[in-house]
Amino acid sequence: MRRIHVITAALLTIGLIGIAPAFAAKAPPAPSKREIAKAIKAATHSSDLWATINFCNPKNDRKSVGVRAQMPALGFASRLEMTFQLEYWSNNAYLPAPHTRATYTIAKGAVTGLYQFGVQYSYGTPITVIGRVTFTWIRDHKVLGSKTVSTTGHHPSVKDSDPAHYSVSTCSLVA
């Protein structure tokens, strides 16, 4: 009798596996070009898209600066990337600091929400810096849109700041 139950259970399991794909949820349809354009416009003009300096000369590391950024998802699956670049003040202009450009994938398949990420730089000489961040939204290996912004201040939701809620546009590093 036990053998019959095992065989019945095995056949029932095989049968359910065979019909499971029929009940599986279908993937949402790919967004149209119009939907993509609308989502990119909303994201690139959103007050939730920003870059800031979240620490400058903190007590535990007087020669460092943090650049943190936030970007929104588009409402459909996409990869979110941020490219950080530190720039220093010289001859009345900000210039890219050598060896400070780095790109990070923040989320793969992000649909909704806000995503923050930050980097830390250290310098041994007194210098005034800003950060520039390029935000990029990618789907199926195609860039849907991007926007570059300079650091600004007064972002109350900035994480990992020192001191708490620190958010400014420039940093003057000390020697």
Buried (B, 14 or more C-beta within 10 A) or exposed (E): EEEEEEEEEEEEEEEEEEEEEEEEEEEEEEBEEEBBEBBBEBBBEBEBBBBBBBBBBBEEEEBBBBBBBBBBBBBBBBBBBBBBBBBBBEEEEBEEBEEBEEEEEBBEEBEEEEBBBBBBBEBEEEBEBBBBBBBBBBBEEEEBBBBEBBBBEEBEEBEBBBEEEBBBBBBEBEE
